[in-house]
Amino acid sequence: MSVPTLVIANKRYSSWSLRPWLVATHFGIAFDEVGVLLDKPDTKATILRWSPSGRVPCLIDGDVRVWETLAIIEWLAERHPEHAVWPRDPAARAHARAISSEMHAGFTGLRSACPMNLGRRFSWAPRGGAAAAVDVARIVELWRDARARFGAAGPFLYGAFSAADAMYAPVVTRLDTYAWPLDPDIRAYVDAVLTLPAFLAWKAAADLETEVVPSDEVD
């Protein structure tokens, strides 16, 4: 089996890159990594060498190119059935895919007001108005439902770490970075993700980055 190449952007900022990287790293799926710096004159042209969409992440596995986050995760799950990338239980797996798709398609209020930025920490202040507050309330509802129904065996949404946790990892960082007030059960989940060895590896690399993307820096 060939070793795929995962093309990503700055670890400090690139929430979409984080997701498949966490899945591959946590489950010990070997891959080569190519990093592309954001907000440079040649960023788009560089990405287009790898990704037909002009966006990252993109996975190249032999003759196959997969340029969308959820599709990359599905490719990894199909190529590595020995790993429970998605929960093994069918009901939990369906639930995990549903909330992951909801994450993929929504929560623009929170994402716009609170860009992922692993190089900053803020004191709590309301951000994004009602739209962000509604997003956070819905995310908390989804997390609590998953944990209550399927999470008894461990600290993650479905007990063990899965693709759903990877999909929500950038939200976890946002709630932490911008100091959103969290109830103890939600704080415990956030801490479980933030102390995952794969996430700590990503964060350590992000801490070494010096490039700044002004559009992802907020006051």
Sequence and secondary structure as in RCSB ss.txt:
>XXXX:A:sequence
MSVPTLVIANKRYSSWSLRPWLVATHFGIAFDEVGVLLDKPDTKATILRWSPSGRVPCLIDGDVRVWETLAIIEW
LAERHPEHAVWPRDPAARAHARAISSEMHAGFTGLRSACPMNLGRRFSWAPRGGAAAAVDVARIVELWRDARARF
GAAGPFLYGAFSAADAMYAPVVTRLDTYAWPLDPDIRAYVDAVLTLPAFLAWKAAADLETEVVPSDEVD
>XXXX:A:secstr
    EEEE  TTT HHHHHHHHHHHHTT   EEEE  SSSTTHHHHHHTT TTS S EEEETTEEE SHHHHHHH
HHHH TTS SS SSHHHHHHHHHHHHHHHH  HHHHHHS   TT        SHHHHHHHHHHHHHHHHHHHHHH
 TTSSBTTBS  HHHHHHHHHHHHHHHTT    HHHHHHHHHHHT HHHHHHHHHHHT     GGG   
